[in-house]
Amino acid sequence: MTTAPARSKTPALPRSWWWGFLPFAAASAVHIGARAVEATDIAEPTKLTLMPLLAAAALWGGRSLFSGPAGRKLPAVLLLAALFFSWIGDGAAAFFPSAPELPVMLGSFGLAHLCYIWLLARYAAAGPLPRWALVFPLWWVLMLVVLWPALGGLAFAVAAYGIVLAGTAATAARCRPMVAAGGLLFLASDTVLACRIFLPEQMPDWTSPLVMLTYCAGQGLIVAGALRTWGNAR
């Protein structure tokens, strides 16, 4: 099984690799704050800046890692593809106003998770699947039991999405702690979001910014952790 590229064969991260995450962190803070105070006119447009800014951070931080042989470019392609499909999912209503929003979201994020699973398993895994990762199939079963009566015609689509979501979290669990934490936060974000969508009467208002807090932190940790895995962060 192939894991992360050997450090001895991989260029070091530049000392300024983390600078690119500052615009993403700032935009995330503005967006989450706008969600918290229900400032929709700020929250909606700032949401569409998040994944492009995170992609820019990945390109800035990984500029020395993704240059050179074509074999080093595939991780960059997979990472950017995951962020691109996440961006489409974030903007499903804006990009496809005539289409039903939730199926577009599920399909887009499903593709993003497939890219993450390929990326993390092939290029970032640091060890075998830990025993504690058995929680992920249990989470999937529990979520279906709780949500199934409210899912209606989306039941099987949500079940399939849950598999790839748990797959990303499980694959991230094989990676270094920063990536593993990102996978868990991404899972937590979509768990809260699913409850807000299908069980809205049971979810308090503060869970709206919580969805985006865990989402932004999760995506950011996965990207930053992957860069640290591939290079010698200083």
Helices and strands as residue ranges (DSSP letters): G 7-9, G 17-20, H 21-36, H 40-61, G 70-72, H 73-90, H 92-95, H 101-123, G 131-134, H 135-151, G 152-154, H 155-173, H 177-198, G 200-202, H 207-230
